[in-house]
Structures are given as structure tokens and as C-alpha cells.
Amino acid sequence: MSGERTRSARIEARITPEALAVVKRAAEIQGRSVSDFVVAAAQEAAARAIEETQIVRLSVEDQRAFVHAILDPPPPAPALLRAARAYERLVKAPK
């Protein structure tokens, strides 16, 4: 080993006695300490929150509009055509 120590950070939270009783019971059921249970639950909730921000959810109407745009796209705008021609001139310039 490199001799480095694993450091951990401390967090504090206020919890009602009723909520603490539920957390203690759940930790006991899983054979964990309250601290381990809370840390694992927080990590799972954090992972879910992050994952949910990376998923795009569309209404049925938005889904139909998206599919329509993919299957029957509108014609390119003049500005897009100009940009494509400029790109062609820059990238595919004669050698």
C-alpha cells in the first residue's frame, strides 16, 4: 500500500424521534449500523437524483412531434444551407 489513509467527512442532520426509530429499525433489519444505513441510503438517493436528470421525459404529444420531425423533417433553412456550403469550402478545399 502507498501509506495513504482513507479520509471520511462528517455530516450532521436533525431527525425527529419517530423518523430515527424507523431508520434504526431498518438498519437493524439489514444488519447495519445506523450510520452505514444512512450513508448507503443517501448514496442511493443521490445516484437516482443524478440519473433522473439525465433522462429526457416527453409527453405523448411531444413524443409524436419528435417522431414526426425525425421521419418527416422540414426542409433546411437558408442559413443552414449557407453554413453547409461554407463548411464544404473550408473542410473539403482542393488539395
N, C-alpha and C positions, 0 to 999 in steps of 0.2 A: 504494500500500500504506500501511497505517497505521503502519509502522515497528516493529510488534511482532515480536519474534523467537519462533520456534517453539522451545520448550524440550523437551528429552527427558530422561527419567530413566534412570538406570543400574541394572542389576540384575546380581547375581553368582550363579553356580551352580557347583557342583562336578560334574564328569562324569568317568567312567572313560575311560582312553585308548581303549578299544575303542568306547565309545559316541561319543566325539569323532570317531573315524575314520569312523564311519557317518554322522554329521552332516556332516562335511566333504565326504564323497563325495556325499551327497545335494545339498548346496549347490552343489558343482561341476556336477553334472548339470543343475541348474536355472539355472546361470549367476548365482548369488547369492553374496554374502559369507556366511560362517558366521553373522554377527550378523543379517543380513537374514533368512536361512533360519530361525533360531531364533525371531526375533520373529514372523515370519509363522506358523510352526507353533504358537507359544504362543497367538497371537490366534485361530487356527482352533480349537484345543482349548478355549479359553475360551468361544468362541461356541457350540460344541457342548455344553459343560457347562451353559451357561445355558439353551440351547434345551431340553435334556433335562429340566431341572427344570420346564419349563412344559408338558410333555406328560404327560397322565394316562394311565397304563398300567393296564389292568384284566385280571384273569384271565378265562377263558371263563365261569366261574361268576359272577363279578362283572358281566360284560357282560350275561349273561342276567337277573340281578337288576335291573340298571339299566333294561333294555328293558321288563321286566315292570312296574317301578314307573312308567315313562312311559306304557305302553299300558293298564295297569290300576291306576291309583293307588288307594291306600287312601282311605277317607273322611276328611274333615278332622277333626282332633281338636277337642274342645270349646274349648280355649284358642285355637286358630286361628280358629274361628268367632267367638268373643268379640272377638278382635283385629280381624277384618274388620268387625264391626259398629261397633266404636269408630272405626276408620278412616273408615268411611262417614259417621258422625256428624261427625267433625272436618273431613273434606275436602269433603263434599257437604252442608254445613249450608245450611239455607234462606237465600236471599238477601233 
